[in-house]
Each structure stands twice: as structure tokens, then as C-alpha cells.
Amino acid sequence: MKKGIFFDRDGVLNDNVKKHVNKPEDLVLYEGVTEALKEASSAGYKIFIVTNQGGIELGHLTHEALGKIHECLRDQLSGYCEIEDIEYCPDFKKPSKYRKPEAGMILKLAEKHNIDLSQSWMVGDRDTDITAGIKAGCNTAKIGAIDERANINELMLERNKERKVDLEAVVSAIIIAE
Ligand SMILES: [Mg+2]
């Protein structure tokens, strides 16, 4: 079985504070993200993205528009790493076993790609990401405000303080924690 890292998208790979990502040009990666994903991939982790995209149910963007955004994301990462798969949940109000904090997206990807969840990680910036990771049986890493349930908290690491998010520090800590 293989091991993987499931990354939340917004607030982890890209900034979405100023505005929601509804078109490709809205997707601006944080500094160091390409290098962090390359490092994770070189360490033998399959790279996945699991993202709640309730904006689809709310009518802010379409499945097609999201597809274009993710094409742009893959383009920006080409030469650094291959994204194994991207799973998104378009639901917002509708009950869904896929929308985080539920673990459905992670479980679906693990099954499809033969991933050992006990050797894998969920990385996210919200409590709901950590809850989903724990429910799935992953290790977890939290970006931003401390979550005591997480195995790794970005703010407790030695990190580049010039960066809003230092994903390289998180990936290094994951590799050391193996
Ligand atoms: Mg997020």
C-alpha cells in the first residue's frame, strides 16, 4: 500500500482571504508551496487535494469553472509534482458524507488509490479538516490557529515568519515524524 498526503486547498496551498477562488486567476499559491509539494512527493507521498466547494451548490461557480481552476493548479505545479487526484464536495447545506468534517472524500481517494491511511496525513487550516482527517484514521497537521488534536501544528514549528503559511516547514515535520 502507498502513503499519501491529503491537502485542503484554500488557506493551505493558496490564499483565499481577500476573495473566494471562483476563476483560475484567483488562485494564487503561497510562497514555497511548489517546493513543499515537491519535497512530499520525493519522500514517497502521493499528493491529493480534498476541498469543500459549497460555492457550487450556492451558485458562485460551476463544476466546469472549478475544473478550469484545478487545471491551472496542475499547470502551476508541473515540474514540481504530480497531483495524484483531486476530490471536491459541491454540497453546502445538503447533508453529505463527503463534505468535511466528514471523512468521505479521504476514504474515497484512499480506496481508489490503495492508500494506507495510518501512514498518511491530512493537512488543513480549519478544525473541520482535522476532524475529517481523524475520522478517516490519518495523522493530521494544522495550519494557523493551534488545534490540540493535531499531530503537528504549523505555528509550533520553526518556520519562516515572513510567510503567512509555511507549508515547507509542515512537510519537513511530516517527513521527520515518519
Ligand atoms: Mg481551508
Boltz pocket constraint, residues with backbone or C-beta under 6 A from the ligand:
constraints:
  - pocket:
      binder: B
      contacts: [[A, 8], [A, 9], [A, 10], [A, 11], [A, 12], [A, 124], [A, 125], [A, 126]]
      max_distance: 6.0
